[in-house]
Amino acid sequence: MGRLLRWLSVLLLVVAPATQAQQRDITLEEVITMQRVAQAVTSSDGAFTAFTKVRPRTPYKEDDGGAYTELFVRNAAGQTIPFVTGDVRIGQIRFSRDNEYLFYLAQRGNDKHTSLYKIPVNGGESTRVYQHETAIGSFDFCTTGRHITFTAREKGPEKSAELAKKGFRAQVYEEESLKTQIWLLDTQAEELKAHVVELDEHVHSVQFRPQHPHLLARVAPTTLVDDDLMLSSYVVMSTSGEEIVRVQSEGKLGAAAFSPDGQRLAIIGAEDQHDPATGRLYLVNLENGSLTDLAPDLIGHVQDIAWADNNNLLWLADIHVETEIFSTNVASRETSSLIGQGEAIFSRINSVSNNGLVTFVAHTPAHPPEVFHFHNGDLQRVTDSNPWLAEVRQPRQEVIVHEARDGLELEGILVYPHDYQEGTRVPVIMNIHGGPEAHIRNGWNDRYSSPTWYAAQQGFATFFPNYRGSTGRGVEFSKLGQNDYAGKEFDDIVDAKEHLVAIGLADPERVGITGGSYGGYASAWGATKQTEHFAASVMFVGISNNLSKFGTTDIPNEMHLVHARSYPWDKWQWYLERSPIYWAEQARTPILIMHGAEDTRVHPSQSMELYRYLKVHGNVPVRLVLYPGEGHGNTRAASQLDYALRLMRWMNHYLIEQADGIPPHELPHAERL
């Protein structure tokens, strides 16, 4: 009966909106302002679930800025109570050890920085627990709850603000960053003052070891992003900073979790330094730091972990385009599936309560991330952040499997246009994920850079190809694109397009390509080297010159170790020929280039170079749009809406209207004020 009820609940959640599909279409403003759950945690007794919900600003009505994050609590009666709402940004949330308080991070009132707060679970006002001299990044409690550890950056140079006012604002590149430190706070001390744990390393995370006077920290040699990705390590240390054991890992690192008694430590890591992504599940020997792979035969990637008890470890894995929850008894090494594929796309295992209630954040093709509970075999969605979605037409979405030209089996996610008739050829937007160590799951994929629901009502199909080098299919598959920039990996994208043509869906003359970061690289490649295959391209924060990219990015070592497997000076001509600018003269695909002006991952000069090459050649329509204040992706509602409007207008002009020339650069924003 429990299994039947679970399936009925999933059907109601996923199918019900589709059965009401004729009611109305979605707007791009609604796509941009969609709300979603960011994090969730349940009290250890299972009585309360706290969660934060991201509320984007409303374009044209609110001033520019980032989204707000509000705090809610769902009680045992199933009632959702607003706890801290309005124009706030709630950070990490955590119940106290006795479940009487909910702790959270925020900058409120006259706070100079993000501070630590608590609010009674049964009602009452928030009180500030501690304000540090710099912003608190994350926190954790010891077993008794008396001591708190937190991360915060060291204080900057004296009188820096006063000097800046006088014009002394010189920046020494990569040498002025402030490292993050570990701090300890005794909440019962007469003077509430945190003390630093002296380390000669930059700290990315810290947590207490349960039932022990120890800390676990992920540290890196410097503050550089490259060192975070490629050279960080986990260290068990005393509260005075004395190293007890360092985990013997190499390559990228993910989450870490102690068993409740602190006797076992599990981490997510990489297979080796050339592994593009974290995804291997390890048990750490706490005597010498050695690792044991708990899932050596997994053809997928582990994304999150949590202990159900001292022996049983829960873990979340990406398996192809779905997710699955497993349970491993680390004593017997027996593994079983707890929640199978196809139920939802799980993002996190957020908490496990004493009564066996597991809290997740998950999404489906019908809705963005929400809170889910799993208890006694039943999976239940417990939040609905966008009830109006039930009124909107939901497009059909399915997994497409096809072969590359060399016989490799590939997958992708296809979103059909509304009212699609089998055998009808339609315009297709190929949306290419970045990374390439990422993949598109069979869940919620509607966002400002891929507005699939809006595109469906405009007559477009959207296809997300998981080309070789993607995650979700194990380490070997994720390495297939290494040492082959823009080679077989981007041929896979063309092969996906040809498959859609072969099955009678894609109009070969009306296929566009778009994507961000590495997907932007693919979009530039599709507009230049593979120009005969695409009628329009929208490149976002993408790569155009692999030689200058290496010299302007903040991840040169990661590029070398897990992507190119060489340096530019090893083969200059090869790097040049794998760059879209090298093929700019032959480009015949109209390309819209967009980029965050403050991007440090892929410098905006990458977009400027391609724009200038194409502009001077003069063979194809090209436009460059820069977004001040944005980095490697747009985070502000106005920038996101502007991007979505330009993306869809470009695709409509060349794929639907099949028009000549170039659409106007102006957008009617002023009319909305």
C-alpha positions in Angstrom: 0.0 0.0 0.0 2.9 2.4 0.8 4.3 1.9 -2.6 1.0 2.6 -4.3 0.4 5.8 -2.2 3.8 7.0 -3.2 3.2 6.5 -6.9 -0.2 8.3 -6.5 1.5 11.2 -4.8 4.1 11.5 -7.6 1.4 11.3 -10.2 -0.6 14.1 -8.6 2.5 16.2 -8.3 3.8 15.7 -11.9 0.8 14.9 -14.0 -1.8 17.3 -12.5 -0.3 20.5 -13.9 -0.1 18.9 -17.3 -3.8 17.9 -17.3 -4.6 21.6 -16.8 -2.2 22.5 -19.6 -4.7 24.4 -21.7 -5.3 27.1 -19.1 -2.6 29.6 -20.0 1.0 30.2 -21.1 3.9 31.3 -19.1 5.7 34.7 -19.4 9.4 35.3 -19.3 8.9 37.5 -16.2 7.4 34.5 -14.5 10.4 32.3 -15.5 12.7 34.9 -14.0 10.8 35.3 -10.8 10.2 31.6 -10.1 10.7 30.8 -6.4 12.6 27.7 -5.3 13.8 26.1 -2.1 17.5 26.5 -1.5 18.1 24.4 1.7 16.1 22.4 4.2 16.8 20.8 7.5 14.6 18.8 9.9 14.9 18.8 13.7 16.5 15.6 15.2 13.1 14.6 16.6 11.4 15.0 13.2 8.9 17.6 14.5 10.0 20.6 12.5 11.4 21.2 9.1 13.0 24.6 8.4 13.7 25.7 4.8 14.8 28.7 2.9 13.1 29.9 -0.2 14.7 32.1 -2.8 12.5 35.0 -3.9 13.9 36.9 -6.9 13.3 40.6 -7.3 10.5 41.7 -9.6 11.8 43.3 -12.7 10.7 46.9 -13.4 9.1 47.2 -9.9 12.1 46.7 -7.6 15.5 48.2 -7.7 18.4 46.2 -9.1 20.1 43.6 -6.8 20.3 40.0 -5.9 17.4 37.7 -4.9 16.1 37.5 -1.3 16.2 34.3 0.7 13.4 33.9 3.3 13.1 31.4 6.2 10.1 29.2 6.9 9.3 26.4 9.3 6.9 23.5 8.7 5.5 22.0 11.9 4.3 18.5 12.8 0.7 19.5 11.8 1.9 20.3 8.3 1.5 24.0 8.7 4.1 26.3 7.1 4.9 29.3 9.2 6.9 32.3 7.9 9.8 32.9 10.4 12.0 35.5 8.8 10.7 37.0 5.6 10.8 40.2 3.6 13.9 41.8 2.1 16.3 39.4 3.8 19.0 37.0 2.8 19.1 34.0 5.1 22.3 31.9 4.9 23.0 28.5 6.6 20.2 27.2 8.9 20.6 24.6 11.7 18.5 23.4 14.6 20.1 23.6 18.0 21.0 20.3 19.6 18.0 20.4 21.9 15.7 21.5 19.0 14.5 24.5 20.9 16.1 27.1 18.6 16.8 27.5 14.9 20.1 29.1 14.2 20.8 31.0 11.0 23.2 33.4 9.3 22.0 36.8 8.1 23.0 40.5 8.0 20.1 42.3 9.7 19.5 45.8 11.2 22.7 47.6 12.0 24.9 44.5 11.4 28.2 45.4 9.8 28.5 41.8 8.4 26.7 38.5 8.2 26.1 37.4 11.8 24.8 34.4 13.7 21.2 34.5 14.9 18.8 32.2 16.7 15.0 32.2 16.9 12.8 30.0 19.2 11.1 27.2 17.3 7.9 27.6 19.3 7.6 31.3 18.7 9.4 34.5 19.5 11.8 37.0 18.0 15.3 36.5 16.6 18.2 37.4 18.7 21.8 37.9 17.5 24.1 35.3 19.0 27.4 36.8 17.7 28.7 39.4 15.3 32.2 38.9 14.2 34.7 41.5 12.9 34.1 40.0 9.4 31.3 38.1 7.8 30.6 34.6 9.1 30.6 32.1 6.3 29.4 28.9 7.9 29.0 27.4 11.4 28.7 24.1 13.3 27.9 23.0 16.9 29.9 20.7 19.1 28.1 17.6 20.5 26.9 19.4 23.6 26.0 22.5 21.7 28.1 24.7 24.0 30.8 25.5 21.5 30.4 26.9 18.0 32.9 26.8 15.2 32.6 29.1 12.3 34.6 30.3 9.2 35.4 34.0 8.5 37.9 35.8 6.5 40.8 37.6 8.2 40.5 41.3 8.7 41.7 43.5 5.8 44.5 46.1 6.0 44.1 49.0 8.3 42.6 52.3 6.9 42.0 50.7 3.5 38.7 52.5 3.2 40.3 55.9 4.1 43.1 55.3 1.6 40.6 54.4 -1.1 38.9 57.7 -0.6 42.2 59.4 -1.2 42.6 57.5 -4.5 45.0 54.8 -3.4 43.1 51.8 -4.9 45.9 49.9 -6.6 45.2 46.2 -6.8 48.0 43.6 -6.6 46.7 40.7 -8.7 46.3 37.4 -6.8 48.4 38.6 -3.9 45.9 40.6 -1.8 43.3 38.0 -1.1 42.3 37.4 2.5 42.3 33.8 3.7 39.4 32.3 5.6 40.1 31.2 9.1 38.5 28.9 11.7 37.1 30.5 14.8 35.8 29.0 18.1 33.1 30.5 20.3 32.2 29.4 23.8 28.6 30.4 24.2 28.8 30.1 28.0 31.8 32.2 28.5 31.5 35.4 30.5 32.9 37.4 27.6 31.4 36.3 24.3 34.5 36.5 22.1 35.6 34.1 19.4 39.2 32.8 19.2 41.0 31.9 16.0 42.5 28.5 15.3 45.9 29.4 13.8 46.5 27.7 10.5 48.8 28.5 7.6 46.2 27.4 5.1 43.0 28.8 3.6 39.8 27.2 5.0 36.8 26.2 2.9 34.7 24.4 5.5 34.8 23.3 9.1 32.7 21.0 11.3 33.1 19.3 14.7 33.8 15.7 15.0 30.9 14.2 17.0 31.8 13.0 20.5 35.4 14.1 20.1 37.3 17.4 20.8 38.3 17.5 17.1 37.5 19.6 14.0 37.4 18.5 10.3 38.4 21.2 7.9 38.8 21.4 4.1 41.9 23.5 3.5 43.9 24.7 0.5 47.4 26.2 0.2 46.0 29.6 -1.0 42.8 31.5 -1.6 43.1 30.9 -5.4 40.1 29.1 -7.0 42.6 26.7 -8.7 43.9 25.6 -5.4 40.4 25.0 -4.1 39.6 22.8 -7.0 42.8 20.9 -7.4 44.9 21.1 -4.2 42.5 21.1 -1.3 42.4 18.4 1.4 40.5 17.3 4.5 42.3 17.5 7.8 41.2 16.2 11.2 42.7 18.5 13.9 42.5 19.4 17.5 40.6 22.6 18.5 44.0 24.2 18.9 44.9 23.5 15.3 47.2 20.5 15.8 46.9 18.2 12.8 45.8 14.6 13.7 45.4 13.1 10.3 45.2 14.4 6.8 43.0 12.5 4.3 45.1 11.0 1.5 43.1 12.2 -1.5 44.0 13.8 -4.7 42.0 15.9 -7.1 38.7 17.5 -6.5 36.8 17.1 -3.2 33.1 17.2 -2.3 31.1 16.8 0.9 32.3 15.1 4.0 30.3 13.6 6.9 31.0 11.9 10.2 28.9 9.1 11.6 27.0 10.2 14.8 29.6 8.7 17.1 32.5 10.3 15.1 34.1 6.9 14.5 33.7 6.9 10.8 34.2 9.6 8.1 32.9 9.4 4.6 33.8 11.9 1.8 33.1 12.4 -1.8 36.2 12.8 -3.9 37.8 12.2 -7.3 39.3 9.0 -8.7 42.6 10.9 -9.4 43.9 14.3 -10.2 42.7 14.0 -13.7 39.1 13.2 -12.8 37.0 16.1 -14.0 34.4 16.0 -11.2 33.9 14.7 -7.7 31.8 11.6 -7.6 33.6 8.7 -5.9 32.4 7.6 -2.5 35.2 7.0 0.1 35.4 5.8 3.7 38.4 7.4 5.5 40.7 5.4 7.7 41.0 7.9 10.6 44.3 6.4 11.8 46.3 7.1 8.6 44.0 9.0 6.2 43.8 6.2 3.6 40.7 5.8 1.5 38.4 2.8 0.7 36.1 3.2 -2.3 32.6 2.2 -1.1 31.1 2.1 -4.6 33.9 1.0 -7.0 31.6 -0.3 -9.7 29.3 2.8 -9.8 28.7 4.1 -13.3 27.5 7.4 -12.1 28.5 10.2 -9.8 27.9 10.5 -6.1 26.5 14.0 -5.2 25.7 14.0 -1.5 26.0 11.8 1.7 24.4 11.6 5.2 24.6 9.0 7.9 21.4 7.3 9.0 23.2 5.8 12.0 26.7 4.8 13.0 26.8 1.9 10.4 24.5 3.0 7.6 25.5 5.7 5.1 22.9 7.2 2.7 24.2 8.5 -0.6 22.8 10.3 -3.5 24.1 9.5 -7.0 23.5 10.8 -10.5 22.8 7.8 -12.7 22.7 8.9 -16.4 19.9 11.6 -16.4 18.1 10.4 -13.2 19.1 10.2 -9.5 19.0 7.4 -7.0 19.3 7.2 -3.2 21.4 4.3 -1.8 22.1 3.0 1.6 25.4 1.2 2.4 26.2 -0.7 5.6 29.8 0.2 5.9 30.5 -2.8 8.2 29.1 -5.4 5.9 29.7 -3.4 2.7 26.1 -4.3 1.6 24.4 -1.6 -0.5 20.7 -1.3 -1.3 18.6 1.1 -3.2 16.5 3.3 -0.9 14.7 5.5 -3.5 14.9 4.3 -7.1 15.3 6.3 -10.3 12.4 8.3 -11.8 10.8 9.4 -8.5 12.4 12.9 -8.5 15.7 14.6 -9.2 17.3 14.9 -5.8 19.7 17.7 -5.2 20.7 17.1 -1.5 20.2 14.8 1.4 19.6 17.6 3.8 19.1 15.8 7.1 18.2 12.4 8.7 16.2 12.6 11.9 16.3 10.2 14.8 12.9 8.7 13.8 14.2 7.8 10.3 12.7 10.8 8.5 15.0 11.9 5.7 14.7 15.4 4.2 15.6 16.2 0.7 15.6 19.0 -1.8 14.4 17.7 -5.1 12.8 18.8 -8.4 10.9 17.2 -11.3 10.0 18.3 -14.9 6.8 19.9 -13.3 8.4 22.1 -10.6 11.7 23.6 -9.4 13.4 22.5 -6.2 11.1 21.8 -3.2 11.3 20.0 0.1 10.6 16.3 0.1 10.3 13.9 3.1 11.0 10.2 3.0 9.7 8.1 5.9 8.7 4.4 6.2 9.0 3.9 2.5 6.9 6.8 1.4 8.2 9.9 -0.5 6.2 13.1 -0.1 6.6 16.5 -1.4 5.8 19.0 1.4 6.3 22.4 -0.1 4.8 24.2 -3.1 6.7 27.4 -3.8 4.9 28.3 -7.0 1.2 27.2 -6.8 0.4 29.2 -9.9 2.4 26.7 -12.0 -0.7 24.4 -11.9 -2.4 26.9 -14.2 0.4 26.9 -16.8 0.8 24.6 -19.8 3.6 22.1 -19.1 5.5 20.9 -22.2 6.2 17.3 -22.8 9.7 16.2 -21.8 11.5 12.9 -22.4 14.9 11.3 -22.6 16.4 10.7 -26.1 19.0 8.1 -26.7 21.1 8.1 -29.9 24.5 7.1 -31.2 27.5 9.3 -32.1 29.2 8.7 -35.4 31.8 6.5 -33.7 29.0 4.3 -32.1 29.1 5.8 -28.6 25.7 5.8 -27.0 24.6 9.3 -25.9 21.6 10.8 -24.1 19.8 14.1 -24.0 16.7 15.7 -22.7 14.1 16.8 -25.3 11.3 19.3 -24.5 8.6 19.4 -27.2 6.7 22.4 -28.4 3.1 22.5 -27.3 0.6 20.6 -29.3 3.4 18.8 -31.2 2.2 16.4 -34.0 4.4 13.4 -34.5 6.4 13.7 -37.8 6.2 17.5 -37.9 9.5 19.3 -38.3 10.0 22.2 -35.9 12.7 24.7 -35.1 15.0 23.4 -32.4 17.2 25.2 -29.8 20.2 23.0 -28.9 21.1 24.1 -25.3 24.6 23.0 -24.4 25.6 22.6 -20.7 28.9 24.0 -19.4 31.7 22.3 -17.6 32.0 20.1 -19.5 31.9 18.2 -16.2 28.2 18.5 -15.8 25.1 17.0 -17.3 21.4 17.8 -17.8 19.0 15.7 -15.7 15.4 14.7 -16.4 14.0 17.3 -14.1 13.4 21.0 -13.9 15.4 22.7 -16.6 13.5 25.9 -17.1 15.6 29.0 -16.3 16.5 32.3 -17.8 19.2 30.9 -20.1 17.0 27.9 -21.1 13.3 29.0 -20.9 11.9 25.7 -22.1 8.3 26.3 -21.1 8.2 29.7 -22.8 10.0 28.3 -25.9 7.5 25.4 -26.2 4.6 27.8 -26.5 6.5 29.8 -29.1 6.8 26.7 -31.3 10.4 25.6 -30.4 11.7 22.3 -29.3 14.6 22.5 -26.9 17.2 19.7 -26.7 19.9 19.3 -24.0 22.7 17.0 -25.3 24.8 15.2 -22.7 27.9 14.9 -24.9 31.0 12.9 -24.0 32.8 14.4 -21.1 29.5 14.9 -19.2 29.0 13.5 -15.7 26.4 11.0 -14.6 28.0 8.1 -16.4 31.1 7.4 -14.4 34.7 8.6 -14.5 35.7 6.9 -17.8 32.9 8.7 -19.7 33.7 12.0 -18.1 37.3 11.8 -19.3 36.4 11.1 -23.0 36.7 14.7 -24.0 40.1 15.3 -22.4 42.9 16.3 -24.7 40.4 16.9 -27.5 39.0 20.5 -27.1 36.1 20.9 -29.5 36.8 17.6 -31.1 34.5 14.5 -30.7 32.7 16.2 -27.8 31.3 18.9 -30.1 30.8 16.5 -33.0 28.5 14.7 -30.5 26.3 17.9 -30.6 26.1 17.8 -34.4 25.3 14.1 -34.2 22.5 14.8 -31.8 21.1 17.4 -34.2 21.3 15.0 -37.1 19.4 12.4 -35.0 16.6 14.9 -34.3 16.5 15.5 -38.1 16.5 11.7 -38.8 13.5 11.0 -36.5 11.5 13.7 -38.3 11.5 16.3 -35.5 14.1 18.9 -36.3 13.9 21.2 -39.4 17.6 21.0 -40.5 17.4 24.6 -41.7 16.1 25.9 -38.4 18.4 24.6 -35.7 20.0 27.1 -33.2 22.7 26.5 -30.6 23.2 28.2 -27.3 24.9 27.6 -24.0 27.1 29.2 -21.3 30.7 28.8 -20.3 31.9 25.6 -22.0 28.4 25.6 -23.6 29.3 29.1 -24.8 32.4 27.6 -26.3 30.3 25.0 -28.1 28.0 27.8 -29.3 30.9 29.8 -30.8 32.3 26.6 -32.4 28.9 25.9 -33.8 28.8 29.4 -35.3 32.3 29.1 -36.9 33.8 25.7 -37.5 30.4 23.9 -37.7 28.6 26.9 -39.2 26.8 24.8 -41.8 24.8 23.0 -39.1 23.3 25.9 -37.2 21.1 28.8 -38.4 21.5 30.9 -35.2 23.8 31.0 -32.2 23.7 32.7 -28.8 27.0 32.4 -26.9 27.1 33.2 -23.2 30.3 33.7 -21.1 32.0 31.5 -23.7 35.5 30.7 -24.9 36.7 31.9 -28.3 40.6 31.7 -28.0 42.1 28.9 -26.0 45.5 30.6 -26.0 44.4 33.8 -24.3 41.8 31.9 -22.2 44.6 30.2 -20.4 46.3 33.5 -19.6 43.1 35.2 -18.3 41.3 32.5 -16.3 41.3 31.8 -12.6 41.5 28.0 -13.2 44.6 27.4 -15.4 45.7 24.2 -13.5 42.3 22.7 -13.6 42.2 23.4 -17.4 45.5 21.5 -17.7 44.8 18.6 -15.4 41.2 17.7 -16.2 40.6 19.2 -19.7 43.4 19.9 -22.0 46.0 17.6 -20.4 48.6 19.9 -21.8 49.8 23.5 -21.7 49.5 26.0 -24.5 53.2 26.1 -25.0 53.2 22.3 -25.6 51.3 22.8 -28.9 50.5 26.4 -29.8 49.0 25.6 -33.2 46.7 22.9 -31.8 45.3 25.3 -29.2 44.8 27.9 -31.9 43.0 25.6 -34.3 40.7 24.5 -31.5 39.6 28.1 -31.0 36.5 29.6 -32.7 38.5 32.8 -33.7 40.6 30.6 -36.0 37.5 29.8 -38.1 35.9 33.2 -37.9 36.3 34.0 -41.6 34.1 31.0 -42.6 31.3 31.8 -40.1 27.9 32.2 -41.6 25.8 31.7 -38.5 24.3 34.8 -37.0 25.7 35.0 -33.4 24.6 37.0 -30.4 27.4 37.1 -27.8 26.6 38.0 -24.2 28.9 38.2 -21.2 29.2 39.3 -17.6 31.6 42.3 -17.5 33.1 41.1 -14.2 33.6 37.4 -15.2 36.9 36.0 -13.8 36.4 32.4 -14.9 36.1 33.2 -18.7 37.2 36.8 -19.1 34.9 39.0 -21.2 37.8 39.6 -23.5 37.0 36.1 -24.9 33.7 37.5 -26.2 35.3 40.7 -27.3 37.8 38.8 -29.4 35.2 36.8 -31.3 33.0 39.8 -31.8 35.9 41.8 -33.3 37.0 39.0 -35.6 33.5 38.5 -36.9 32.8 42.2 -37.1 35.9 42.9 -39.2 35.3 39.9 -41.5 31.8 41.2 -42.0 30.3 37.9 -43.2 27.6 37.4 -40.6 25.4 39.4 -38.2 27.0 39.6 -34.8 26.2 41.5 -31.6 27.9 41.8 -28.3 26.1 42.5 -25.0 27.9 43.1 -21.7 26.3 43.0 -18.3 28.0 45.3 -15.7 28.1 43.8 -12.2 27.6 40.3 -13.4 30.2 37.5 -13.4 30.2 34.0 -14.8 26.4 33.9 -15.2 23.7 36.5 -14.5 22.4 36.6 -10.9 20.2 39.6 -10.9 16.6 39.5 -12.1 16.9 42.4 -14.5 20.0 41.0 -16.1 18.4 37.6 -16.4 15.2 38.9 -18.0 17.2 41.0 -20.4 19.2 38.0 -21.4 16.1 35.8 -21.8 14.4 38.4 -24.0 17.5 38.8 -26.2 18.0 35.0 -26.5 14.4 34.3 -27.6 14.2 37.3 -29.9 17.4 36.2 -31.7 16.1 32.6 -32.1 12.7 33.8 -33.2 14.2 36.1 -35.8 16.4 33.5 -37.4 14.5 30.2 -36.8 10.8 31.1 -36.8 10.8 34.2 -39.1 13.9 33.1 -40.9 14.5 36.8 -41.5 17.5 38.6 -42.9 19.5 41.3 -41.3 19.8 41.7 -37.5 17.0 42.3 -35.0 17.0 45.8 -33.3 19.3 46.0 -30.3 16.8 48.0 -28.2 14.4 46.2 -25.8 11.2 47.9 -24.6 12.2 48.0 -21.0 11.3 51.7 -20.6 7.7 51.0 -21.5 7.4 48.7 -18.4 8.4 51.4 -15.9 
